[in-house]
Amino acid sequence: MKVKNCSYNNNCLNVEVRWGESDAAGIVYYVRYFDWFTEGRMFFLKNNGLDYMENFHDKGIVAVSVSANCEYKRALRPGDMINVKTELTEATPARMTFTYRVFKSPEGELAAKGKTVHAYVDDSGKPFNLQKRFPELWNKLNGLVSKY
């Protein structure tokens, strides 16, 4: 699977790999992909009218991670340009699921793909039904769900 530069797309973040993101061998440290997933998720929400701080955090909604995985397809190194394509692939009253694909740019080769699942909890850590408590936000999220 290949993708060209994604500057035109609200769901795709362009990133330059930095030296500090690599291990002693000069290959991106595996945990860094999860940081890119987080950056991609926040970029996706903000560019689709749902800034996380305003629409979640400030309303007492915490989207806690309950699952995260990543499949690594090719090594990335400092100086590489990447595109992180993020999609909201499921929204239930209790959880939302994001999928990610990291492409090496400009070649468009798939470097990694992954998924995170987030549960809605309040400030005390208690889960709740987003559809009932915040129906407007629930409707906006549902409108962003795509099929991966």
SEMIKOL-985969 format. One line per field, with one value per residue (C-alpha): residue in three letters; residue number from 1; x, y, z; chain. Coordinates in Angstrom, 3 decimals. Example, Ala and Ser with C-alpha at 12.3 -4.5 7.8 and 13.67 -1.06 7.14 Angstrom:
BEGIN
type	[ALA SER]
seq	[1 2]
c1	[12.300 13.670]
c2	[-4.500 -1.060]
c3	[7.800 7.140]
mol	[A A]
This chain:
BEGIN
type	[MET LYS VAL LYS ASN CYS SER TYR ASN ASN ASN CYS LEU ASN VAL GLU VAL ARG TRP GLY GLU SER ASP ALA ALA GLY ILE VAL TYR TYR VAL ARG TYR PHE ASP TRP PHE THR GLU GLY ARG MET PHE PHE LEU LYS ASN ASN GLY LEU ASP TYR MET GLU ASN PHE HIS ASP LYS GLY ILE VAL ALA VAL SER VAL SER ALA ASN CYS GLU TYR LYS ARG ALA LEU ARG PRO GLY ASP MET ILE ASN VAL LYS THR GLU LEU THR GLU ALA THR PRO ALA ARG MET THR PHE THR TYR ARG VAL PHE LYS SER PRO GLU GLY GLU LEU ALA ALA LYS GLY LYS THR VAL HIS ALA TYR VAL ASP ASP SER GLY LYS PRO PHE ASN LEU GLN LYS ARG PHE PRO GLU LEU TRP ASN LYS LEU ASN GLY LEU VAL SER LYS TYR]
seq	[1 2 3 4 5 6 7 8 9 10 11 12 13 14 15 16 17 18 19 20 21 22 23 24 25 26 27 28 29 30 31 32 33 34 35 36 37 38 39 40 41 42 43 44 45 46 47 48 49 50 51 52 53 54 55 56 57 58 59 60 61 62 63 64 65 66 67 68 69 70 71 72 73 74 75 76 77 78 79 80 81 82 83 84 85 86 87 88 89 90 91 92 93 94 95 96 97 98 99 100 101 102 103 104 105 106 107 108 109 110 111 112 113 114 115 116 117 118 119 120 121 122 123 124 125 126 127 128 129 130 131 132 133 134 135 136 137 138 139 140 141 142 143 144 145 146 147 148]
c1	[0.000 1.319 0.201 1.608 2.221 -0.890 -0.799 -4.237 -5.865 -7.338 -6.660 -2.966 -0.069 3.369 6.328 10.111 11.824 14.290 17.553 16.245 13.538 16.047 18.055 21.844 21.594 19.938 16.550 13.385 12.731 9.548 7.706 7.915 5.239 2.711 3.665 2.988 -0.356 -1.256 -0.153 -2.124 -5.242 -5.098 -4.484 -7.435 -9.816 -8.743 -8.899 -12.357 -13.722 -13.238 -10.209 -9.449 -8.853 -12.037 -14.391 -13.125 -10.711 -12.507 -15.809 -14.350 -14.115 -10.956 -10.316 -8.170 -6.277 -7.476 -5.651 -2.797 -0.924 1.498 2.804 6.173 6.697 9.938 12.619 12.586 15.624 16.316 15.618 12.928 9.688 6.574 2.832 0.640 -2.835 -5.433 -9.019 -11.771 -13.003 -15.465 -17.434 -19.651 -21.300 -18.398 -15.349 -13.744 -11.225 -8.612 -6.497 -3.192 -0.941 2.558 3.954 7.501 7.336 7.712 7.798 4.512 5.644 3.832 6.213 3.764 0.108 -1.687 -4.821 -5.766 -8.981 -10.069 -12.797 -14.674 -14.250 -14.959 -12.428 -12.807 -12.033 -15.594 -16.711 -19.835 -22.091 -20.972 -24.148 -26.333 -24.109 -22.864 -25.239 -23.934 -20.338 -21.515 -23.233 -20.137 -17.900 -20.280 -20.160 -16.366 -16.374 -14.910 -14.387 -10.695]
c2	[0.000 3.441 7.001 10.266 13.355 13.970 17.737 17.953 15.604 16.514 12.961 12.833 14.375 15.061 14.456 14.519 11.782 13.317 11.860 11.602 9.224 6.549 3.947 3.469 1.728 4.811 3.108 4.637 3.261 1.163 3.117 6.326 5.026 5.250 8.913 9.465 7.694 10.131 13.116 11.780 11.258 14.785 16.200 14.191 15.389 19.032 19.168 17.634 20.254 18.329 19.777 17.324 19.921 21.829 18.953 16.280 17.492 20.741 18.836 16.271 13.519 11.450 9.088 6.434 3.915 0.369 -1.244 -0.324 -2.277 -1.644 -3.783 -2.638 -3.076 -1.194 0.653 4.425 6.602 10.203 12.626 10.419 12.203 10.285 10.650 9.426 8.673 8.436 7.242 6.846 3.353 2.709 4.732 3.085 4.734 3.450 3.530 4.836 3.061 4.717 3.068 4.435 3.913 5.381 5.901 6.836 9.932 10.640 6.960 6.250 2.860 1.512 1.581 0.628 0.225 0.148 0.624 2.186 1.800 4.461 4.284 7.354 7.970 10.960 12.805 10.172 7.356 6.054 4.910 6.463 6.395 9.237 9.036 9.754 12.272 14.248 13.544 16.407 15.191 11.619 12.670 14.533 11.515 9.155 11.411 10.922 7.116 5.639 2.127 1.269]
c3	[0.000 -0.910 -0.233 -1.531 0.590 2.635 3.093 1.458 3.960 7.383 8.562 7.708 9.625 8.069 10.411 10.079 12.081 14.561 15.830 19.394 18.194 17.202 19.073 19.026 15.635 14.104 13.693 15.134 18.608 18.523 21.249 19.226 16.841 19.672 20.175 16.467 16.860 19.645 17.566 14.600 16.743 18.178 14.678 13.316 16.035 15.815 12.028 12.093 14.496 17.758 19.511 22.331 25.040 24.273 23.469 25.853 28.556 29.431 29.744 32.131 29.525 29.665 26.753 28.432 26.332 26.891 23.973 21.624 18.987 16.159 13.304 11.987 8.238 7.491 9.414 9.643 10.344 11.391 8.561 6.999 6.254 7.222 6.867 9.729 8.376 11.131 10.924 13.486 12.650 15.471 17.996 20.590 23.593 25.736 23.420 20.259 18.037 15.854 13.172 11.948 8.962 8.867 5.369 4.408 2.226 -0.646 -1.670 0.076 1.384 4.439 7.432 10.195 11.003 14.306 16.338 19.673 21.650 24.156 26.811 28.025 31.753 33.968 36.125 38.856 36.398 36.203 32.719 31.255 28.203 25.912 23.821 26.886 28.667 25.637 22.709 20.541 20.832 20.232 16.984 15.775 16.504 14.721 11.676 11.514 11.587 8.422 7.175 7.113]
mol	[A A A A A A A A A A A A A A A A A A A A A A A A A A A A A A A A A A A A A A A A A A A A A A A A A A A A A A A A A A A A A A A A A A A A A A A A A A A A A A A A A A A A A A A A A A A A A A A A A A A A A A A A A A A A A A A A A A A A A A A A A A A A A A A A A A A A A A A A A A A A A A A A A A A A]
